[in-house]
Amino acid sequence: MLETQEHLDLDVLHSTIDIEDCLSSVQAAESSAVQSGRKRKALLAPSPTCVIDTCRALEVRWNPKRSGYNASTVWASQAICDQRRGRTGRTCGGKVFRLVYQSFFNNEMELWEQPKLELASCRDEVLSLLSLHNKVMSDPQALLRKCIDPPSPRNVTDAIQYLKEIKAIREVIVSRKRKLVLTDHGELMSALPFAVEEAGVIIYGGKAGYLHEALALVAIETARPQPIVSAFGNDDSNEINLTRYHTTFDLKGQKSKNVAHLAAYIYWYKNWNAIRRHEMKEHFKNCTSGSNGGIPSQFFGGSSCTNDSESAFGVGSWTPELDRAHSDWCRNHFINPSSVKSISQYVNLTLQTLYRLEPEWLRCQALEPAWNRDGSFEIGPNVFASLYGVVEGRKLSSKTLVELQSLALLEKNGAKSTTYACIHYLNGRCIFGDDCLNAHSVSAPRPPCRFHLRGGGCTNDDCLYSHDDVQADTSSNNTMVSPEHGKFHGGAFTWLRQNSRSIMLFGNCGLDRTLESMGAPPGFVMRSNSEIVHFHRNRHLLSPQLTKCVWSFPSSGSSSTDEETERHLQGLFMSAAANLRQKYSTTSDLEVGVSLEATHFSKFNVMVIAQHAGFSLEWYDDFDCAMFPNYTPCYANSDDEIETDGAKFFVFKMRRDDRGYNPRPRMMEIREGNNIGIELEMSTSGFWTRDFIASELLNKGILVDNVTGNYAEAKRTSALWKLVGDGSIACPRNEPDCNKFELVSPVLQSEKGLRSAENILREMSNLNVTVNRSMGFHVHFDVGRYSINDLTKICQQFLKYEDVIDSMLPLSRRTGSRESDQFFRSNIESAKAILGKDEAGVMTSLGLCKSYRELADIMNPSSSRYYKLNMQNLVVGRQTTIEFRQHSSTANYEKVDAWVRFCVRFCENSVGLERPTYVGNGTHNVDKQFDDMFKNIVRDSMLYSYYRGRRHLLSVDQEGEACCDGCATGQECSG
């Protein structure tokens, strides 16, 4: 196979890798086989498929001594090996290679894998059996003994004891027989879609006032893959990806890593959902505005305005177009798209369950998470500081949320464990009995393992001591926060009376007549269901006094389906958003109130529907119809009365950041910690001296240092922008006596620093500044925090894509031009010449480098700085930067901004990836490589669009310069 291939692509299919990426790898492999050229014909027949099986499997087994699960690699069963084989060599061509002896496979390996029940702790199984409330299920021990492959009796006994200690179950005597029943705490735990221990973390967090954070952390812990992209087997890349969202995590602590994943999830939730929400509302508005169904959104397909769900036009659906846009956005931000979607679904499902069961601690925190509350702030990379403030955010992310995951396992439903568990008791040989000073309990906290705390890790799989990442302080009891959220004094009755004149009341349920009899008539009444879901088109409802929408017991009739009711609710909220959005300048709260039957809030997923339209839950309360005289709600078009026992009234408020908000797509921000410097070579007319330019800029409030000293002074780093003379560049043909200089920036720190360059470049463009082909734009990027291995990756990726980068720039800035030979020679061509090797050989040589000098000897032969990628600053020790010298000079801030972002994203993301295995320089389609570079390295869709447009502009220009009219006189050529 190797003899017939230039290279082999190795794609890992693993649970830590997003399922979409795994599917893409499989599809790409199938496509490659079908489209193989001459060199791959040998692979097509007769053996297009090959399976290599190590015959090993991961087994997760409950360890009763440690009271935890142990993961170990064991020999797989013959059945698993046959499953891995699939159709290869059976119904299709191919071979299977098992890396064991045939005799070992036949005689030593088990036929079938061990049943999962035998490996489990049985805590979830016991809880599930008891939650069925069946007489037969009330004795889990007897029932589980009857299984064909029963679990260990000790595991079942320990599970029952553990559930008793956390007060999830209790013993009762019925007809002189003992039986186990669930407590309210156990009922809640069994209803949550998580394991017992994970449900405990959620409940503990809820009592402490951190329900939403705890719920998201649990969903992240169980998700595979987790939100932040993970490079299989590459710890350095994974650490870089984690620090994109949380810089202070503990690399060895999984609970701390979970906090980093939480930051990524919050970032996705806030930013992606803002884009999706805007598109949903625009789609709904467009579909309801035209006589022919309107103009559909690009996220919802061409036929979405005429689908069956005309009340909401499918705004809540995930269309293929939306999926593609979502995947692109996530790829740009190093987030696994399937992971965050799955976590969001688990969070929503759990919240629906909690609002249905309504435990007493539910109001101990805000009804909405901090990342979905009202506010006009914008989340950046420093997620927790943006949400909670700098001090509280640092404390929450570095301590509180980490301890939350540990403390929940120590606190048992309010019963605090005051002592550590007795290790001798757990081993079954404690000689002190009741006089033992330690706890004789399987659920008591374990004493810390000293080997684990040393940082080297404990190698004993059966260790009975605690391996918690944080030795939490258990001195604080788990007292519930006072319930003070989600209330309105006086409830629905008072709210309706106080706001009656501002209310648009919908539905034919008689509430309008009741309010009139109470002397509080609503501002407007609409009874037709077909008009309610599109009421924003009614001009009578544009009055700025109408700021509240109310629909009491929404339905389309007693025979309406759940899907119809849910679509009507979607239409209501979307129409309310369109109507109230036009009134965002008002000082009143823009709100929607709905009264619902007991279970309908969870059943119809009302909170998610409201969030999609830009509303957040403000408060809710019981809806007592007896307080409204002569009010008997009925179904639409029917006299059938609605069941109002347990009914509730919910009020949602339109978020301030959604009132007229349009999330304009933009290029990715430069993260904190990325320092850059720029140098722009320019010239002016002879009478426009540097002193005069500095004076003019000072008049505009910009302080610039005009350096007139020697070379060393000119190269010294300054806190100000500098004007430095430059004799290496040529004057324009019509200005032979011009003033030639460089505009040199101070150190520009991350996004804020780059944006600060806009003002001075705007002013420079007004000062008769000219540029020509001899003048360059150089970007210095600080790589002081990167290792030699990281720099090697940057160099290899640059060599791989050098032809592609050439295509993004004018002809004069490409390999082979006169300017290139003089100022920025090709790195790949020079490396091939100096080493006497091809592209693959150059890549191999770079991979062997151990120092800056060795890298520079390949990238910059003869220690010259005149290369596209200059490494000489690292060698001489002047500063820890690499220099991109290829771009043409310009005073256009848009071009400066795009090129700097490209250089930073290219370096930063190259470090987080595997080293490329080959260079396809000149042998591959440059257009395809351009797409590959932006998809896999740069990962910025807006930057991709910008340079795709630049490449097109350069391709249609006859000279390949895309110059303005000033080109003829040596003036500005765009870069």
N, C-alpha and C positions, 0 to 999 in steps of 0.2 A: 504493500500500500504506500509506504513512504517513497518507494522508487518512482511511483507514478504521480506523486503530488509535490507541488512546490512548498506547500505547508498544510498543516492540519489545524482546523479550528476546534478547540475543546470547549464545549458548553456544558456547564454543570446544572443538572436538574436536582434541586434540593428544596426542602421545606423553608429554608432561610431566604430563598430567592422568589421573587414575585411570580405568581402563576402566569401572568401575561408574558413575562420575559421567558419563562420556560416554554410556553406554547410557541412564542416567536422563534426560539431556538430550534424546536422540532420542525416547525413549518419551513424555516430557512434550510434545514438539513434536507427535507424532502424536496424543496425547490432546487437545491444544488444538484441533487441526484438526477432530477429530470432534465435540468439544463446543462448537464456536464458536457464539456467539449472533448476534444480528441484525447487529452491526457487523462480523462476520467472514464473512458469507455471500459477500461478493465474493471471498474467498480460496479458497472451497471449489470454485467452478466458474467458468470451466473450468480454472483453473491452480492447483492446490493445492501444487505443488512448484516450487522455483526453485533452480538451481545456478549460482553465480557462480564462474568459474574464472580465476585469474590466469595460468594456463599456465606457472607456474614450479615448479621442483622442487629439492629439496636433493640435491646430489651429493657423495658422500664418495669422494675419489680418493687413492690412494697417491702420495706425492711421494718419489721415490728420492733426491733431493738432500737433503731434510730428514730422510729416514728416518722419516717420519710421515705421517699422513693429513691432507689438507686438505678442509675442508667449504666448499662454495660453492653459491650459488643459480644455477641454469642454466635454460634453456628446457626445459620438459618435452617428451617425445615425444608424437606424436599418439596412440599406443596408451595412454599414461598418461592423457591427457585424456579419451579415450573410457571408460576405466575409472572415472574420477571421475564421469563423467556418469551411470553406472549405468543405471537404467531410465527416467530422466527424459526425457520427450519421445519415448520409444521404445516401451515397453510400457505406460507410464502417462502421464497428462497432465503438463504442465509445460514449462518452457523452460530452456535452458542458455545462459548469457551468458559468452562467452570474451573476455577483455579484450585481444584482439589483433585486427589486421586479418585478414580472411578469407584474403587473398592471402598474408600472412605465415604463417598457419597451414598453408596448403596447400603452399607452396613452400619455406619456410625451416626449418620445424620438422621434426626427424627423424621417420621413421615409427615407429621402435622405439627403446627406450632402450638405452644401451650395456651390454653384458654385464657382470655384476658381476666376473667373472674378470679382465677387462681393467683394472678399477679397483683390484684387490686387491694386497696386498703379496706374496701367494703363500706366505707363511711357513706358514700353517695348512694350505694345500692340499698343499704338499710334505710336511709332517709327516703329514698324513692318508694320503697315498698310500703312504708308507713304512711306516706302521703296519699296512697290510694284509698285509705279509710275502709279497708275490707277486712272482715273478720279473719280470713285466711292469712292475710298479710301481717297481722299483729304480732306474730312470732317469727321474726326474720331468721333466727337461728335454725328453727325447725324447717322452715321453708328452703333455706339455702343448702341444708344438708341433703335435700332430695335432688339437688342438681346432678346431672350426669357427671360433671367434673366440678365438685363442690370446692369452695374456697377453704382456706385454712381456718379451722375452728377458732384459733387464737386471733386471727385477723377480725373475724366477726365479733368475738367477745370484746376485743379492744375497740372496735368501731362503736359498738353500743355504749361502752363505758365513756368514750370520748364524747359522743353525742349527748350523753347525760350530763357530763361535766360542763359542756357549753350551753346546757339548758335548752337543747333543741328537742329532746324527747324526755318523757318521764314515765314512770311505772304507775299503773292504776290497777285496782282490784275490781273485776267485774265477774259476778256469779262465782265468787271465791277463787277466781283464777287471775293470775297476774298477766297483764298485757302491756305492751308499749304503745304510747300514743304521742303524737306531735304536740309540742307547745306552740303558742303563737309565733315565737321566735323560729321554731322549726318549720312551721308552715311557710313563713316568709323565705327562709333559706331554700326550701324545696321548690318554691315557685320561681326563684331566680335561675337564669340559664347558665349557671356556673357551678363548679365543685364547691363542696362544703367550706373548705378553707378560703376560697376566693370570695364566696358569698359573705364570709365573716369579715373580710377586709372592707367590702362595700358597706356593710351595716356599721362597722366600727367607724369608718370615715363619715357616714351619715350622722352618727351621734356626735361626732366631733366637729361637725359643720363643714366637712369636706366631701360631701357625697359625690359631686360631679368629678372632682379630681380622683377620688378613690375608684369610682366606677370606670373612668377612662384608663387608669393604671391597670386595673384587673383585666379589662378587655385587651389591653396591650400585652400584658403578660401571657395571655392565652393565645394571642394571635400568631399565626405562622404564615408568612413572614411578618416581622414587626415593621413599623412604619418606615424607618430609615433604611435605605438601600444597604445591603450587606454584600461585600465581595467574598465569595466562598474561600476560606483559608487564608485571607489576607488581612491580618490584624491591623497593620499600619493604615491601610485604606479605610477600614471600618472605624478606626479611631478618628480619622480626619472627618469622615461623614457624620459621626456623632457630634463632633465639636462644631459642626455647622449650625447646630441648634442649641447646644448646651455645652459651655466650655469648661465647667467645673465638675463634671461627672467623674466617678471613680471607675477606672477601667476594669478593675477586678470585681466590682460589685454589680450584680445584675439589677438590684433594686435601684441603684443610681443610674444605670443605663436606661431603665424603664422611664425615669424622669426625662432623660434626653429624648426618648421616643414620644413621651407626652408632649414635649415642646414642639416636636415635628407635627404631631397630630393637631395640636392647637393652631399652629401656623397654617396647616392645610385647611382646617375647618374655617378659619377666619377669612383667608385670602381666596381659596378656590371657591368656597360657597358664596362669596361676594360676587364673583364672576358669574357663577351658575345662576344665582338669584336674579341678577340683573338681566341675564338672557331669558330666564323664565318669564319675568314680568314684561320684558319687551315682546316676547313671543305671544303672550296672552293679549297684550295691547294691540299688536299688529293683527292677530287673528280676529279680533272683535271690532276692528275699525273699518275694514273694507267690505264692499258689497259682494266681492267674489271670494270671500274667505281670508282676505288679508295677505300679508307677506310673511312667510314663515321665517323663523330664526335659523341661522346656520347650524345650531345645535340640535334642531328638532326635525330636520328632514323636510323634503319638498311637499309631502302630502299631509303634514301634521295638522294643518289648519282645517282640514276637512275630515278628520278621523271621527270615530264613533263617540268619543267623549267630548262633545261640543260644549259642555258646560265649563270645562277647564282646558280643553285642547291638549291633554296629555302633558301638562307642564311638569308633573312629578316623575315622569318616566325617564329611564336611562336609554336614550337612543344610541345607535351605533356612532352617530356623529358626535354626540356628547361624550361617549366613551373614548373616542379617539382624542378629542380635545383634552379630556381629563388625563389620559395617559401621557400626552405631550407635556402638560403642565407639571405633572408629578415627576417626569423624567428630568425636567429642567431643575427641579428642586431636590433631587436625590431622595424621592419618596416612592414607596411601593404603592401603586394605585389600588390593587385589590385589598391590601392590608387596611388602609384607612377607610375604605368603603365598608369592609367587614366590621371594623371596630365601631364605626358610626351606627351600623345596624344593630350590633349588640347593645350599645348604649341606649339607643331608642327603644329597643325591646324591653330592656330592664327598667327604664323609666316608665314605660307603659304599665308594667307589672306593679311598680311601686305606687303609682297613682291609682291603680285599681284597688290595691290592698290598703294603701294609705297608713303606714305605720306612724306611731306617734312622733317619731323624730324627723318626719319628712319635711316639716317646716323649720327645721333647725338651720337651714341654709337657704340662700336665694333660690327661687324656683328655676332660674336659668343659670347655666354655668357662666363664669366670668367672661369667657370668650364669646358669649352670645348675648351679653347684656347690652343695654342702651349705652351708646357712647360713640364719639366721632374719632377716637384715636385709631391709629393704624399699626398693626402688629408688624414689627421687623424681626430680624434674627434674634434679638434679645427679648424673647417671648415673655418670660416671667416678669421682667422689669416693666414691660409695656402694660401688662395686665394688672399687676399688684403693686407697682411702685418699686423703686430700686432696692430699698432696704427690705421690705416685706417679700419681694420677689426672690432676692438672694437667700433669705432665710427659708422660704417655702421650698425652693428647688434644691438647696444643698442639705437641708436637715429635715424639715417637717414632712415632706412627701416620702422621703426615704424611711424615716421612722414610722410613718403611718403604716407602711407595708409590714414592718416588723412588729410593732406594738399590737396590731390586730391579731397576731398569732399568740400573743401573751395574755391579752385580756379576754376573759371568757364571759361575754354577755354581762359585763358589769361586775363579775366576781373576780377580783384581782388576785393573781397568784403572788403570794408574798415571799415564797422561797423557791429555790431551784429544785428540780426533780432529783430524787435519789438515784444515782447511777447504779448502785448495788441492787436496788429494788427492781430496776428495769432489767437487770441481769438475772433476777429471781433468787438472789442470795443475800438480802439485807438481814443482818442478825439483830438489829435494834428494834424491829417491829414498830409498835406505836410510839416508842420513845425516840425514834429517829428524828433528827432536827431538820431533815430535808423532806420534801413532799413525796408521798407514795402515790403518784398519779402519772398516767401516761401523757396527760395534756399539759402538765406543769412546764414552765420554761426550763430548758436544759442549761447547765453551766457552760460558759464559753470554752471552746476548744483552743488551747494555747498555741497549737501548731498552726491553726487557721489564722489566728490573730497576728502571728509573726509575718504573714504576707507570703510565705512560701507555699501555703496550701497544705491541707491534710490529705494524706494518701490512703487513709483507712476508710474503705467503703462502708464499714459497719460501725463507724465512730458514733458514739452515743451523745457526744457533746454538741453544743450549738455551733453552727456555721453561719449564723446570721451576719450580714454585712455590717450592720450597725448594732452595737450593744445598747439598746434603747433604755432610757430611763423609765422604769415602771413605777416610779413614785407617784406619778400623777394618775388619778383615777379617771375612768372613762365617763365623765359627767356630760350629759347632753347639754348642748347650747340652748339657751332659752328660745322657745318657739316664738319668733317675732316677724317672720317673713310671710308674704303672700296673704295678707289680711287687709280688709277695708272696713273701717268702722261703720257698722250698720248694715254691711252686706249688700246683696243685690237690691233689696228694697230701697235703701237709702241712695245707692248709686243711681238707680233709675229715676228717682224723684229729683235728685239734685241736677242731673244732666238732661232732663227730659227735652228741653228746648233745643238741645244740640244733637238729639238722637234721630237717626234714620232707622225706623223700625220696620223689619221685614217679616213676612209670613202672615198667614191667615189663621192665627191662633187665638185672637181675642184680647191679646195683651194691650193693644192700643186703646180699646174701649175701657178697660180697667184703669189704665193710667189717666184717661180723660175724666173718669168718675172720681179719681183721687185729686183732680185739679192739677195734674202734671201731664198734659197732652204732649206726645212726641212731636218733634219738629217736622217730620215727614213720615208717611206710611206707604209701604209698597207691599202688596199682597201676592202678586203673581210670581211663582217660583221661577218661571222662565226669564223674567226680567231681573230677578234678584241677583243671579249669578253673573249678569253683565250690567249691573246698575250704573257703572261708571259712565256709560254712554248717555245717561239721562241728564240733560242740561239743568233740570230743576234742582239737581242735587249738588250743584257746584257752589252753592252759597257757602261762604267761609264760616257761617255760624254752625253748619252741620259737620261736626267733627267726631261724632260717635256713630258706629254701626252696631245694631243689635238684631240678632235672629234668635227667637225663642223656640227651642226644640225644632231645629231644621229637619225637614223631610220633604219628600215629594209624594207622600201618600203612605197609607198603612201597608200597602203591598210593595213598596219600593225596596229594591235590593240594597245591600250594604255598599256595593260598588257605586250605585247611583247617589246614595247619600254622601259618600266620601267625595265624589266628583262635585256635588253641589257645595260642599264645604270648601273645596279647592277654589271653585269659582267665586264664592263669597269673599274669601281672603284676597284673591288676586284682584278682584274688582274693587275691593276696599282699598288695596294698595294703590291702584290706578287713580281712584277718586281722591283719596286723602293726600296723595303725593302732590297734587295741585294746590294743597292748602298748607304746605310745610312751613310757610312763613308765619303762620298763626302761633300765638303763645300757648294755645290750649293743647292738651294731650290728645293725640289722634289715636283712637282706641276702637277695638271691636269686641263686643260682648256676645257670648253665646250661652244659652242654657241647654244642658244636655242630660239625657237619661243617665242612670247611675254608672253604667259601664261604657258609655259611648265615647268618652274622652280617649280612653285607651283603644277601644275597638276601631275607631276611625282615624287613629294616629293624628289627632287634632294638633298637638304641639308641633309636630314636624311640618304639617300643612301650613301652620301659621309662620313658622320659621322660614319656609320657602318664600313666603310673601313679604318677609322683612318685619315680622312682628315678634315680640317676646312676651311670655306670660307674665303679667303684672301681679295678679291676685286671683283667688278663687274662693268660693264659699258655698255652703248649702243653699239650694234654691227651694224655699218653702212657699208653695203655691197658696197656702192658707193665709199668708200675709197680704195677698192681692184679692180684694173683694170680687166675688163672682167670676173668678178666673179658673177655667177648666181647659187646659190645653188639649187640642185634638189634632189628629193627623190631617194633612192637607187633603182637600176634596173628600173628606170623610167625617162622620160623627164619632168615630172610634177614639176613645180617650187615650191619651199617652200616659204610660206608667211613670209617675213622678216621685215615687219613693226612692230616696237616695239621690235625687237629681241635684245637679250642681250648676253654678253660674261661673263662667270663666271670662276674664277680661284680659285682652292682649293689647299691648301698646306698640305703636309703630316706632321703630328705633330711629333715633336722630340721624345716625349715619346711613340710613336708607332713604331719607327724605330727599329725593332728587339726586341721589348718589349714582354716579356712573364710573365703575372701576375701569378706567382707561388702561388698556394693555401698555406695558412699558418694559424696558430692558431690566434684567436682574440687577439688584443692588449689589455693590461691592461690600463684602462682609467686613466687619471690624477686624483689625489685625493685619489687613492688607495695606501696605504703604507703597506709594508709587511716586515717581517724579517724571516730569516731561520736559523736553527741550525742543523748541521750535525755531528753526533757522529762517530768518526773514531779512528783508531789506527795505529801505525807504529812500526817497529822493535825497540828494546831497545836502540840501538845506534843512532836512528833518533829522537833526542830530539826535543821539541817544539822550542827551540832556534835555532836549526839547520834548521828546516822547515821555521821559520820566516826569517832566513838569506838567504835561497835558494829563497824564494819568493821575497825578496828585490832585489836580483840579477836580477830577472825578471821584476823589476819595480813595484812590488806590495808590499805596505807597510802594514804590519800586526802587531797588538799589541799582544804580548805574555803576558797574564795576569797571574801573579804569586802571587797575593795578596789573600785576604780573599774572602769569598763567596759573600759579598755585592759588592765588586769591580768587581767580575766576572759578576754579574748580571746588572751592571750599563750600560746604553745605551751608545754606543761609535760611533764616526764618522768613525771608521776604522773597518775592519774585525779583529776578535779576535780569538786567540787560548786559550781555557780555559780547564783546567784539569777536568776530569769526572771520578769519582770512581764508578759510578753505572753500568758501562758496563763491559763486560768480554773480556779478551784477547782471540785471536784465540788459538786453541789447540796446534799449533806448535810454538807459540810465547808467552809463559806464562809470560814473563817479558816485555811485550810491553809497549809503551807509549800510554795512553788512553786520549783522549781529544775531545772537541767539537769545530767545526769551526762555529763561530757565525758571522752573517752579521751585518752591520749597518742597519739603516732604508733604505730599498730599495723603492724608490719612483716610482711608476707606471711602465710603460714599460721600460723606460730607466734604472731604478734601477735593474730590473730583468736581463736585458741583460748584465749589468756590472758584474754579477756573473759568466758569462761564462768564462772569462779569468782566474780567480783564481781557478775555478774547473778544467779547463783544466790542469793547472800547478799542482794542488794537485794530479791529477790522474797519474802524472809522478813521484811522490815522494814516491813510494812504500807504498801507503796508502792502508789499508785493512779495510773491514767492515764485520760484521757477524750478526747473528739473534738477538743478544742482543742490537744492535745499531739501533737507530731510526733517522728519518728525521722529524723535527718539523717545521711547518709553522705558524707564527704569522700573523694575519690579523687585521689591525686597524679598529675598529668599533666605534670609538669615535663620528662619525657624525650620528650614527644610534640611533633610539629611542628604548625603551623597546619593543614596538610592532614589530619593525623591527628585533630585536634579537630573539624574540619569533618565528618569521617566519623561521629564519635560523635554530633554534633548531628543530622546527617541521619538516622541510624538511629533516634535517639530520637524525632524527629518522626514518622518513618514508623510506629513501633510505639507511639505514645503511647496510642492507644485500647486496645491489647492490654495495656499495663502497667496502665492503669486497671482492666481486668477482673480483675487479680490482687489488687486491694485493695478494701476496703469502700467502700460508696457515699459515705461522708463524705470519702473520699480521692480522689474522681474529679472530673473537670471538671464544673462546674455546681453543685457543692455549696457551701454557705455557707463551709465551711472552705477550700475551694479558692479562692474569690474573695478570701479574706483572707490566706491564708498560702502558697499554691502554685498560682499561676495556670497555665493551659494555655500551653505554649510555642508550639504550632502555631497556636492561635487568635489569640494575641497577635501572632505574626509575620505572619499573613495580614492582620490589621487594620492594622498599622503600615506594611506594604509595599503594601497594596491589591492583593495577588496571590493566586492559588490555591496549592494545595500544590506543584504542579510549579514555579511561579514562586518560591516560597520556597526550594525546593531549589536552584534555579539561582542565586539570590542568595547563599545560603550558600557555594556553590562558588566564588564570586568574592571571598570575604573574604580579606584578607591580614594581618590582625592580630587580637589578642584583642578590641580595642575594636569592630571591625566585626562580629565574631561575636556579641559581647554585645549590640550594638545591635539585632540581629535576634532573638536568643534571649531577651533580657531588656530589652524596651523601657523607657525612662525610667530606666535604670540601677538598676532595682529588683532586690532579691535574692529577692523573694517569687514565685518560679517553681519549677515541678517540677524543672527542671534549671537551677541557678544558676551563672553564669559570673563573677560580680562579683569574686571573690577574685583572678582572673587580671588583671582590669582595674586594680584598685587596687594590685596588687602585694603584698598582705598575705601570701599563700602561693600555691603553684602547685597549687591543687586546684579541682576542680569539685564541686558539692554536689547530691546527690539529696535533695530535701526532702519528697517526697510521702508516704512511709510513715507510718502512725500509730505512736505511741509504744507501747512494750511492755517488760516486764521478762522476757519469755520468750526465753531464749537461742536456742532452735531457730528462732524467727522472725527474730531478729537475724542469726544465722548465715546463714540462707538468703538474706535480702535483701542482705547485704553481698556474698555470693558472686555473686548475680545482677548487682549493679552492677559488680563487678570484671570478671566474664566478659563482660558486655555491652560495656564500654569496650575491654577488651583485644582482644577478637575483632573488634569493629567496625573497629579500626585496621588489622587484617590483611586486610580485604576491600575490594572495589571500592566506590565511592560508590553509594548507591542512586539510581536515576534518577527516581523518582517517589514520591509519598506517597499511599497508598490510604486515607487517614483517613476513616472513615465510609462508604466505598463498597465495602469488601470484607468478607467473612465474618470476624468477629473470631476465631472458633474456628480457622479455617484459618490466619489470621495468627499466632495464638498458636503453633501447631505450626511454622510457618515460622520464627518468631523463634528458637525453641529449637533447631530443626534447623540453621539457617544462621548464627545469631549466638551464642547462649549455649552451645550444644553441650555440654550436661551432662544426661544422661538421668535422673539422680537428682533434680537440681534441677527438671527438667521434671515428673517424677512428683509432687514436692512441691507445685508450684504448680498443677498440674492438679487435685490434691486440694483445694487452697485455693479454686480457682475454683468447683469443685463445691459446696463448703461455703457459699461466698458466694451461689451461685445459688439454693440451696434455702432460705436464710434469708430470711424475709419482709421484714426491714428491710435486707437486704443488708449487715449489719454483722458477722454471725457472732459476736455478743457473748456473753460469759458472763452469769451472773445479775446481776452487778454493774452492768450497763449502765443499769439503771433509776435507780441512784444516782450515775451519772456515773463509775463505775469502769471497769475495763479493757475495752476493745474490742480484739479481736485484729486484728493487722495483716496 
